[in-house]
């Protein structure tokens, strides 16, 4: 028996990212933009029988994490990276892939059968195409953006390690969950018109905020038999009879009303910073915090000459809990400043740097990560002093309801500009 193999290229060009990893690209939009793709697909077959084995290649043996940049320069031209092509990371062995917010489109099956364990979907994505994460049995954590509208068929097919996921309020089609045996509960936003959770046998708590449910497209298999017979469907107050009259919903043995037909929203989390730790708290019992941290300094980029380091982390977070819709999102920025208050100059290495967390909390500016009784002063953009305060338990607070959109916060000898 003789084995043969062939490699068929699928890309227009490749460029190494800042970590030295080759990323493969195709031209799109008449050459004005590019999409990330794969190196090629590999076929093997035997001379004694007609069976073919193929896999999509290019992202194997490169480490645990791959960072996709926002732009790529090739032949002295810089292109925005706006898409992840169909099959781009199929069969890849990368556990974490970091995508930039320049990505507006994920092609079908773009991560199918990969080793990916966690991913944050960029803010500009409106639809998850069919099969994007199908067969990703190691996928544990997915952060979906507000603004996402469609989760198409088989998006998360066979994602057995996925135990929880927060569905944004903007979603209207929720058909992507099949054979997700790790899921035990799901919260369905109020604007969803169609659902599909076939084969999710351990899904026993379904919190639906739909007040005027429609018939489900595939009613007999929209949920598994175990979910229909053993699970509980929680619905808004006064809507049980509506659900009992609709195909796909009326098959639930147990349908119960939630406590309120209003906005039963998870409490918005609070955060503080001290001793190099971000700490979260949420008034809703059993809440889970979903956090995203971005740092432009850590992003892969292509440049010539110098690169100015901002040393700023942008933090967003929200909370979810069984029986509640997701909380509002909070935003904060963590600045690295000089750790020595007596210093009059900044050394090039800045070994004594420390983090200062700044956030706008409903009209109040909170600065945390401070020493007790440490003074903080705020100015407008012209340099006029607007207020001063000393920290209590490491946090200084200012009322900023009547203050312009941009202010300067001074701590010790360091000043940072903040957009409210």
GIGI-V204309 format. One record per residue. SS is DSSP state (H for helix, E for strand, L for the rest). PHI is phi in whole degrees, 0 to 359 (NA if undefined). Layout:
BEGIN
SS & PHI
SS & PHI
END
This chain:
BEGIN
L & NA
L & 244
E & 256
E & 238
E & 217
E & 216
E & 244
E & 247
E & 293
L & 231
L & 243
L & 270
E & 199
E & 225
E & 218
E & 283
L & 278
L & 296
L & 268
L & 81
L & 263
E & 292
E & 244
E & 255
E & 226
E & 239
E & 289
E & 221
L & 52
L & 57
L & 81
L & 273
E & 222
E & 225
E & 240
E & 287
E & 226
L & 249
L & 293
E & 174
E & 247
E & 248
E & 243
E & 229
E & 207
E & 255
L & 286
L & 263
L & 207
L & 264
L & 242
E & 247
E & 236
E & 221
E & 212
E & 268
E & 236
L & 128
L & 232
L & 235
L & 67
L & 247
L & 113
L & 276
E & 225
E & 230
E & 253
L & 269
L & 283
L & 282
E & 224
E & 220
E & 252
E & 214
L & 54
L & 66
E & 237
E & 253
E & 241
E & 288
E & 262
E & 243
E & 219
E & 250
L & 288
L & 307
L & 68
L & 306
L & 248
L & 298
L & 68
L & 289
L & 252
L & 263
L & 277
E & 229
E & 237
E & 259
L & 255
L & 280
L & 287
L & 288
L & 286
L & 245
E & 207
E & 246
L & 288
L & 304
L & 59
L & 292
L & 236
L & 306
L & 59
L & 270
L & 268
L & 301
L & 249
E & 208
E & 201
E & 250
L & 283
L & 301
L & 296
L & 278
L & 283
L & 260
E & 216
E & 261
L & 288
L & 306
L & 72
L & 307
L & 244
L & 298
L & 77
L & 274
L & 288
L & 263
L & 292
L & 247
E & 222
E & 229
E & 255
L & 263
L & 275
L & 295
L & 111
L & 296
L & 246
E & 231
E & 248
L & 284
L & 300
L & 61
L & 303
L & 248
L & 300
L & 75
L & 279
L & 287
L & 271
L & 280
L & 259
L & 203
L & 203
L & 262
L & 267
L & 298
L & 299
L & 283
L & 291
L & 243
E & 239
E & 229
L & 242
L & 266
L & 252
L & 224
L & 56
L & 269
L & 286
L & 276
L & 288
L & 245
E & 210
E & 210
E & 249
E & 258
L & 296
L & 291
L & 265
L & 291
L & 251
E & 210
E & 225
L & 201
E & 229
L & 298
L & 81
L & 275
L & 294
L & 261
L & 280
L & 242
E & 229
E & 239
E & 255
E & 256
L & 260
L & 288
L & 268
L & 227
L & 294
L & 253
L & 298
L & 276
L & 301
L & 240
H & 297
H & 286
H & 234
L & 298
E & 232
L & 289
H & 300
H & 295
H & 294
H & 298
H & 269
H & 248
L & 277
E & 238
E & 261
E & 261
E & 231
L & 300
L & 301
L & 86
L & 244
H & 304
H & 295
H & 297
H & 294
H & 289
L & 258
L & 251
L & 299
L & 91
L & 261
L & 291
L & 284
L & 292
L & 290
E & 241
E & 233
E & 231
E & 278
L & 282
L & 292
L & 213
L & 271
L & 278
L & 277
L & 273
E & 268
L & 297
L & 298
L & 292
L & 289
E & 247
E & 222
E & 217
E & 225
E & 197
L & 52
L & 65
E & 232
E & 269
E & 242
E & 244
E & 218
L & 215
L & 288
L & 282
L & 297
L & 75
L & 290
E & 249
E & 266
E & 249
E & 241
E & 232
E & 236
E & 237
E & 221
H & 297
H & 295
H & 272
L & 285
L & 287
L & 213
L & 238
L & 206
L & 238
L & 82
L & 264
L & 223
L & 282
L & 271
L & 270
L & 53
E & 229
E & 255
E & 265
E & 243
E & 233
E & 204
E & 213
E & 239
E & 227
L & 203
L & 304
L & 88
L & 232
E & 283
L & 302
L & 287
L & 293
L & 271
E & 254
E & 230
E & 206
E & 231
E & 252
E & 256
E & 262
E & 233
L & 298
L & 277
L & 259
L & 288
L & 275
L & 293
L & 253
L & 216
L & 248
L & 291
L & 294
L & 266
L & 53
L & 295
L & 263
L & 296
E & 219
E & 265
E & 236
E & 265
E & 236
E & 215
E & 263
E & 247
L & 54
L & 91
E & 238
E & 270
E & 248
E & 242
E & 237
L & 93
L & 266
L & 281
L & 298
L & 68
L & 285
E & 272
E & 234
E & 235
E & 242
E & 229
E & 278
L & 293
L & 274
L & 102
L & 285
E & 290
E & 254
E & 173
E & 219
E & 207
E & 255
L & 287
E & 238
L & 54
L & 86
E & 228
E & 251
E & 233
E & 232
E & 277
L & 239
L & 301
L & 253
L & 257
L & 299
L & 290
E & 239
E & 227
E & 245
E & 252
E & 247
E & 233
L & 61
L & 262
E & 253
E & 233
E & 230
E & 268
E & 232
E & 265
L & 283
END
